[in-house]
Amino acid sequence: MKIDYLIVGQGLAGSLLAWRLIQHGQTIRMIDDGRQNASQVAAGLINPVTGMRLVKAPDTDRQLRLARCFYRHLEGFFDQTFFFEKPMLRLLSDEKEQQRAHKRCQSPEYQRFLSTILPHYPGLHSPFGLLQQQQTAYLTTKPLLACLRQWFKKHGILINDRFNPADLTLSTPLTWRGLTVERLIFCQGHENLENPWFDYLPLKPVKGEILTAFSPLPLIDRLLNYGHWFIPLDKHMFKSGASFDRDTRDTQPTARVRQQLLAHLERVYPTAAAHAEIHQHQAGIRPTTADRKPFIGPHPVHKNIYIFNGFGAKGSLQIPYYSQCFIRHLLHNHPLPTDCDIRRYA
């Protein structure tokens, strides 16, 4: 049997890329063994203005527009809500950040994303005020991936197994377990470190832990950014995270990090943390990169083997945009954006 694409990995990157390719009439097979990946644990936070310097990347407007459109399309197809738009409050940490926030609010290019600075907000402790952010949201990645996985299974697209490089015959076209494959695309997350074709790329995995908890007291209806983040899922359930551990690659949650996350939350939102009942404590490995840009493009020698990976904590915002760029490259030979093209590491 001949197929156009074999995609390895059914995280958010592999799933959204596969969906786009199918919409373009391409024949697809995916291989994934169903083990927990970072996308299933991720909070799916979408925040266009980030970092200590409150920076918006040049393509943020387009990325946000495409993400909103793509997720609304999937919501319509599966008749389920995945994309929740909600304003965010960034708790300012000192006078320097307060001054920087004032400057950003006055900049025309940031006014769609930042509105004003509040001196205080009921229930929150922030001595230097709170920056009101707009165009923020979160994506419920786990139910979205579950819907996509079920659909891929139903249509005979998903192979529930683990990819073994020994099963691949390097040729043109490629062959894998009796399939003739025009192009192979790796979307393996942090497992790319063991990929024999792309292990030269500087992937820098980071372990993160997240709490899901119940509060008997009603929660504020705002996302919070205070070095960590807080997401109210409804009036009483919330998520909070995430930790950053660059030295550990297991996915076991730890009591130490649980205490740290609750302590950070208690400093800024004491009523939520003090009465929190932890329902779930999860850990995942983010596929972050050395330059914080994705890895996209063909192998320097084997031109029919590709990578689409390395989105880190910004995958929910960036993957719809970069998957569109990648498909234009695959189907119409359009050049890839230079910031993501792996030729920068040739």
N, C-alpha and C positions, 0 to 999 in steps of 0.2 A: 504494500500500500504506500502511496506517495502523499506526503503532506507538505504544506508550505512552511510551517513553524512548529518546532518543539520548544516549549517553554518550561524551564526547570524552576519550580517554586511558585506556590499559590498564596504568597503574601499579598499585600496591597499592590505592590509594583507589578508582579506577575499577573494578578487577576485583572487589573484595570487595563494593562497592555493587551492581554488576551481578548478582553471584551471589545476593545477598539479594533483589533485586527479582524475579529469575527464580523463586526459591523461593516468592515471593508471587504467582506467576501473571501477572507483567507481561511484555509483549512488549518486547524490547530489541534495539537495534543499538548496536555500539560501533565507533568509528573510531580507529585507531591505526596508525601507519606502521611499527611494529616497531623504531624506533631505541632505543638504550640510554636508559633513564630512571633516575632516582635510586633507584627501588625495586629495580631489578635489581642495582645496585652495593651497596646498603645491607647492613649486617651484620645488621639485624633485631634488635638488642639490646633486651631488655625488662628494664627496671630501675625498679621502682616508687618507690624512694627516691633522689632525685638532688640535684645542686647542692651548692654549698659549705655550705649550711645543712642538708643532709640532710632534704629536705622530701618528704612524700608528699601528693599532691593529694587533695582531698576525695573524688573519684569513683574513686580508684585501685583500691579493692577490687572495685568493680563492673566496671571496665574490664578488670582482670586476669582475673576470672571469665569474662566474655564472650569475651575473646581466647582463653583456653584452650579453651573450649567450641567456638568457631567453628573454630579451627585443628584440633582433634581431629576435628570433623565433616569437614573437607576431607581430612584424612589418611585417614579411613575411606572416603571417596568415591573418592579416587585411589589408595588402597592404597600410600601412600608417606608417610614421616615428614618433616615440615617444622618441627615445634615441639619444641625440645630444652630441657627444664628442667634447670638446672645452677646450683649455688650460686655466689655471687660473693664475692671478697675485695676490699674497698676499702682501698687502702694510704693510711694517714693521713699528711698532709703536715706537720703541726706540732702543737704542744701545744693550740692553740685548737681545731683540728678534732678532736683526741683527746678533749677535754673535751665537745665538742658530741656526739660519738659516744656517750660514756658516758651522757649525759643522754637521748639518743634511745633507747638500749637499755633504759632504766628506764621509758620511757613505755608504758602499756598499748596505745595505738593503733599503736605501732611494733613490738611484740614478735613479730608474725607475720612481719615483714620483716627485722628485725635481731636477731641472737642474742647475740653477745658480741664482745669485743675480744681478739685474740690478740697476745702480745708479739712473736712472730716466726712465720715459716712456712718450711719447708725450701725452699731454692733462691731465695727472694725477699729483696730488700733493702728494708726499711721500718723506719727507726729509731723511728718513733712508733707502731708496731703496725699491725694489720690488723683492720678491721671485717668480721665475717662477715655477709653479706646472704643472705636467703632470698627465695623467690618470684621469682627471676630466671631468665631464659631467653633464647634467641635463636631467631629464625625464619629459615629458609633461603628468602629471598624469591625468588631467581632460579628455582629449580626449581618453586616454587609457582606463580609467574607463567607459567612455561612450560607447566605442566599446564593452567592455566586458559585460556591462549591457544589451546592445541590443542583444548580442549573447545569454546571459543567458535567457533573455525573450523569444527569438525566440525558444529556445529548452525546454521551460517549466521548467527551473531550478529556476528562480527567483520568489519569492513571494513578491509582493509589499505591505508590511505591517510592522507594528512595533511589535517586539517580546514582548509578555506578559508572564512572568514566571508562571502565574496562568494556562496557557494553557498546561504546561508540566506536565506529570505524571512520577514521579521518579520510575523507574522499570528497569528490564533488560529483553528485550530491553526497551528503553524509548518510550513513546507515546506522540505525539503532533498533535492536530487537525486531528486525524484520521490516521496520519502517524506513522508507526513503525520505530523507529530511532535507529540504532546501536550505533552511537556516535554523540554527539552534541558538536560543537566547537564555542566558543564565540570570535569574532573579532570586538569588539564594540568601539575601541578607548577610548576616555575619559569617555564614558558612562559606562565603567566597574565599576566606582565608585558606581553605583546603582545596580550592579549585585549581587544577593543574594548569589551566590556560590563563587565568587572571589573578593568580596569587601574587604577581609582581605589583599590583596596584596597592597604594597605601591605605588600606581600610583600617580604621581605628575604632573597633567595637567598644561600646559603652553600655554597661549594665544599668538598668533603671528599674526601680521598684515603685509600685503604685498601690494605694489603698482605696477600697470601695467601702463606704460606711453609711450608717443610718444615724440621723440626729432626731431625737424626739421633739426638739424645738424647730419651728419653721426656719428655713434657710433663706438667705438673700438670693435674689434672682439675677446674679451677676457672676461672670467668670472673674477670678482673682489671679493676679500675677504679683508675687512677692519674693522673687527668687525661685520659689516653687510655684505651683498653680493649684487652683481649687475650681472644680466644675460641679455646679448643682444640677443633678440629673432630674430632680423633681423637688417638691417642697421639703422632702426629708432625706433623700438619698444623695450622696455626693461622692466624687472621686477626688483624690489629692495625691500629688506626687511632684516631681519624680526625682529619685536620687541619681547620682552620676558616679559610677564606679568603673574606672578605666583598667583596673587590674584583675577583675574577676570575670570569667566567662560562663559561669553556671547560671541557671535560671531558678535558683532556690531563694525564696524570700527570707529575710533575716529579721530577727527581733530588734537588733540594733537600729536598722534603718527604719523600721516601723515606729520606734520611739522617737527617732529624729524627725520624721515627717510630721508626727503628731505635735511635737514640741514647736516646730516651725509654724504650723497652723495655729497653735494656741497663742503664740505671740501676736498674731494679727487678727485672728477671729476666735477669741477664747470660748464663746458659747458653743460653737460647732465642735471644737476639739474636745472640750471638757466632757461633753455628754455623748461623744461618738461611740457607736457600737460597730466594730470592724466586721464586715461581712465577707470581705475577700482581700487577700494580700497577694499580689502577683509580681513577678519579675520577668524581664525580657532583655534581649541584647539588641541595642540599636546599631544598625550598620552605618555608622558615621565615617567620614573620610577626613584625610589630613587637611585638605583645603576647604572642607565643608561644602563641596560641590559634588553632584552625582557622578557616577561612572556610567557612561553611555557610549557605545560604539563597537566596531568589529575588532577582533583580535588582530594584532599587527601582522601575523603570518597567515593564520587560518581565517580567511575573509568571510566564511559562512558561519562563524561562531561569534556571538555577540554577548555583551553584558548590558543589563539595565538594572542598576543597583546603587546603593550608597546614599539614600535620601535622608537617613537619620531621623531626627525629630520633626522634620518639616515635610514628611512624605504626603500627608493628607492634603496639604496645599500645593505641593509641587508636582506630584505624579500625574494628574490630569494634563498639565501643561507640557511636561517633558515627554509623556507618552505620545501626545500629538506631534511634537517635534520629531520624535523617533520614527513614528509611522510615516511621516513625510519623507524621512531619510530612506527608510526601507522600501517604500513603494514608489517613490518618485525621485530618489537620489538627491533630495535637498540636503544641503550641508547642515550638520548638527550645530547648535549653539556652541561657541568656543568654550564657555565656562564648564560644560559638561563633557565635552569630547575627550575620550581617554587618550587621544593622541598627545595631549599635554604631558603624558608620562611615557611616551614612546622611547 
